[in-house]
């Protein structure tokens, strides 16, 4: 009996290890990028870029018969970077309507994916894979490649983005493209926005100081707990991991906000507030 339990536990760990590492690697870049998205007020850029990258993957698969590999990644990356640069240009030219154009790009790319897959007998499965992802079946090779990309993105982000803010529109699609291919569009959005939102109430200390590092720590803690516990729940309940993780992010983010609210009501002195340009 003990040997059977040990065998089952080992099998579960063997299944969850690459998926858990994939979730952590994605969170490496998504936590700081999500906070930047929230600060800029372009919330739907991640959905739009993820959908555009997914369009590149689908076109590569259906039109050019490219199934995964470097060519698929390059095609998706080309689509995503092109879309992001257009969004950056729109933000410079018509900042008031940038978010509206981003929304239009999202619905257009989503519709194009449906049209491209319309004649594919496996189109439904392909669409589900694009949106919900298949994080439980991610390969270690994918995780390692994405890890190297994430380290490069973070290095450039911390060293140069403060001086060259426009780099955001290049680094963002690079990170999103590799994440979409591992975890899907929905989990990409959740891992970007929910940790950023959950960290907002913790932005101010009792002295009124803004701690960027503190917001990052809150975001990373939420991501680690959501990914780890969500994957275990997914395996135990035999439910699809991508949607479960999205729901788990929301639940954990809500619990974190509730804890902060209770802590504040007890007179802790922590004052929440939305993140402004000055605070960043």
JOUR-V858254 format. One record per backbone hydrogen bond with DSSP energy under -0.5 kcal/mol. NH is the residue of the N-H (numbers start at 1). CO is the residue of the C=O. If there is no record, write none. Layout:
nh:NH co:CO
nh:NH co:CO
This chain:
nh:5 co:1
nh:6 co:2
nh:7 co:3
nh:8 co:4
nh:9 co:5
nh:10 co:6
nh:11 co:7
nh:12 co:8
nh:13 co:9
nh:14 co:10
nh:15 co:11
nh:16 co:12
nh:17 co:13
nh:18 co:14
nh:19 co:15
nh:20 co:16
nh:21 co:17
nh:22 co:18
nh:23 co:19
nh:24 co:20
nh:25 co:21
nh:26 co:22
nh:27 co:23
nh:28 co:24
nh:29 co:25
nh:29 co:26
nh:30 co:26
nh:31 co:27
nh:33 co:29
nh:34 co:30
nh:35 co:31
nh:36 co:32
nh:37 co:33
nh:38 co:34
nh:39 co:35
nh:40 co:36
nh:41 co:37
nh:42 co:37
nh:45 co:42
nh:46 co:43
nh:48 co:44
nh:49 co:45
nh:50 co:46
nh:51 co:47
nh:52 co:48
nh:53 co:49
nh:54 co:50
nh:55 co:51
nh:56 co:52
nh:57 co:53
nh:58 co:54
nh:59 co:55
nh:60 co:56
nh:61 co:57
nh:62 co:58
nh:63 co:59
nh:64 co:59
nh:66 co:60
nh:67 co:65
nh:68 co:66
nh:72 co:68
nh:73 co:69
nh:74 co:70
nh:75 co:71
nh:76 co:72
nh:77 co:73
nh:78 co:74
nh:79 co:75
nh:80 co:76
nh:81 co:77
nh:82 co:78
nh:83 co:79
nh:84 co:80
nh:85 co:81
nh:86 co:82
nh:87 co:83
nh:88 co:84
nh:89 co:85
nh:90 co:86
nh:91 co:87
nh:92 co:88
nh:93 co:89
nh:94 co:90
nh:97 co:94
nh:98 co:95
nh:101 co:97
nh:102 co:98
nh:103 co:99
nh:104 co:100
nh:105 co:101
nh:106 co:102
nh:107 co:103
nh:108 co:104
nh:109 co:105
nh:110 co:106
nh:111 co:107
nh:112 co:108
nh:113 co:109
nh:114 co:110
nh:115 co:111
nh:116 co:112
nh:117 co:113
nh:118 co:114
nh:118 co:115
nh:120 co:117
nh:121 co:119
nh:123 co:120
nh:126 co:122
nh:127 co:123
nh:128 co:124
nh:129 co:125
nh:130 co:126
nh:131 co:127
nh:132 co:128
nh:133 co:128
nh:133 co:129
nh:134 co:182
nh:137 co:134
nh:138 co:135
nh:143 co:139
nh:144 co:140
nh:145 co:141
nh:146 co:142
nh:147 co:143
nh:148 co:144
nh:149 co:145
nh:150 co:146
nh:151 co:147
nh:152 co:148
nh:153 co:149
nh:154 co:150
nh:155 co:151
nh:156 co:152
nh:157 co:153
nh:158 co:154
nh:159 co:155
nh:160 co:156
nh:161 co:156
nh:161 co:157
nh:163 co:160
nh:164 co:160
nh:167 co:164
nh:168 co:165
nh:169 co:166
nh:170 co:167
nh:171 co:167
nh:172 co:168
nh:174 co:170
nh:175 co:171
nh:176 co:172
nh:177 co:173
nh:178 co:174
nh:179 co:175
nh:180 co:176
nh:181 co:177
nh:182 co:178
nh:182 co:179
nh:183 co:179
nh:184 co:179
nh:184 co:180
nh:185 co:130
nh:186 co:131
nh:188 co:184
nh:189 co:185
nh:190 co:186
nh:191 co:187
nh:192 co:188
nh:193 co:189
nh:194 co:190
nh:195 co:190
nh:196 co:192
nh:197 co:193
nh:198 co:194
nh:199 co:195
nh:200 co:196
nh:200 co:197
nh:201 co:197
nh:202 co:199
nh:203 co:200
nh:204 co:271
nh:205 co:209
nh:208 co:205
nh:211 co:203
nh:211 co:209
nh:212 co:210
nh:215 co:211
nh:216 co:212
nh:217 co:213
nh:218 co:214
nh:219 co:215
nh:220 co:216
nh:221 co:217
nh:222 co:218
nh:223 co:219
nh:224 co:220
nh:225 co:221
nh:226 co:222
nh:227 co:223
nh:228 co:224
nh:229 co:225
nh:230 co:226
nh:231 co:227
nh:232 co:228
nh:233 co:229
nh:234 co:230
nh:235 co:231
nh:236 co:232
nh:237 co:233
nh:238 co:234
nh:239 co:234
nh:244 co:240
nh:245 co:241
nh:246 co:242
nh:247 co:243
nh:248 co:244
nh:249 co:245
nh:250 co:246
nh:251 co:247
nh:252 co:248
nh:253 co:249
nh:254 co:250
nh:255 co:251
nh:256 co:252
nh:257 co:253
nh:258 co:254
nh:259 co:255
nh:260 co:256
nh:261 co:257
nh:262 co:258
nh:263 co:259
nh:264 co:260
nh:265 co:261
nh:266 co:262
nh:267 co:264
nh:268 co:263
nh:271 co:204
nh:272 co:270
nh:273 co:200
nh:280 co:276
